[in-house]
Amino acid sequence: MKLLFFFLFIISPSIEAAYYSTLPKGVRNFTYRFIKTNTVSGSYNSAGSFEAYNINAQINADVIKGLNGTVDTYLNGLSQSDYDSFSFGTFEGAATSNVEVHAFGGGWGITDTFTIYGFIPFYKAVVDLNLARTEKGRKNVGSSILLEGLPDIDVRIVQNLFVNYYDYQPLGKWEATGFGDLELGTMWNFYKIKNFGAMMSFGVIAPTGKEDNEDILQDINFGDGQWDIFYEAGFGFRPYQLFSLDSWFRYTYQFKYEKNIRLPDSESFPITSRKGNASIKRGNKLLMNLQGNTHINDEWTTSLLYSWEYKTKDDFKSSFSDADYILEKETSFQSHSLRLNFNFSTVSLFKKKKFIAPIDLNIAAQTILGGENTPKYERYDFEVRMFF
């Protein structure tokens, strides 16, 4: 694939009260959430095993031709068979990333049971791609060329491979900031009794986020390029004063779009200079959640959330069927995660006129337990919600 890795955060509304709770009529809220990941160095593959992010490149005669006049003289003197079998070894680029997200959202209670809301994340990402030589073979290289003596030969050869041969921008450290995709939705609490309730949500996700740059290998998407619609439903149940249970699911349909992309011709090394227009239909997504809440008192709540997410395989249609197959391969994914959340709320204190404003504060830690074709990372959240 063009990208070393890809992930987006789901900045879904957090659960402080029951899942089915909506804003009272005329009440508005503003939410700010800060998210930080640990260093992301790999992902779970299609077999569920962890793999580090890397690029492997075999350095052949075509790659280093034009790098140095002495080298060109030697290569031009080789027979066709020796030229074809020439190797200067193998290089690997190992990548790690760090991501911060600032998410901004707001809601408005249209009625006591119907709320509209919206939010948008703002990303800051840093990717480090460190190059290393993993095999120092010099097949068919004459000692008189002294290739090893060229200054910075390792980095120059690899950069020549990707920049001049495949027409990518230079490898190395990459940084970017930008907005993610905008979500707009509605929340309808259609059923509620004393200790049980249910809610449905509908909405749209607009492609406002930064898409990947086809010419930067270490680029990270902040948005995936197309419009989505989603449906969400769930319930909350509080059988005891100290404990409650919430469960909900979300189904997201991703619409088809067209884009000019790179079209690889090798499954083992899908880096390519070939480009063309393609029709892209990203796989639809299903998210299921189960959360248990312990209500210590009116102000303090702790929650443990289990999430399972699944996405079907992407569908590519271009002028090259071999590229479509390579691009579609391993684009389905699933992940299992756990999230521990601590919430402090002043809403009850505000109602008792013991605090000046109704505010919710949340801190949370989340880890990916396993999955297929999904990044392995831990994330940490801090959230403030103000009601007015």
Summary of the structure (lengths in Angstrom):
residues: 388
radius of gyration: 25.8
end to end distance: 47.1
largest distance: 89.8
contacts: 1249
relative contact order: 0.17
helix: 13%
strand: 51%
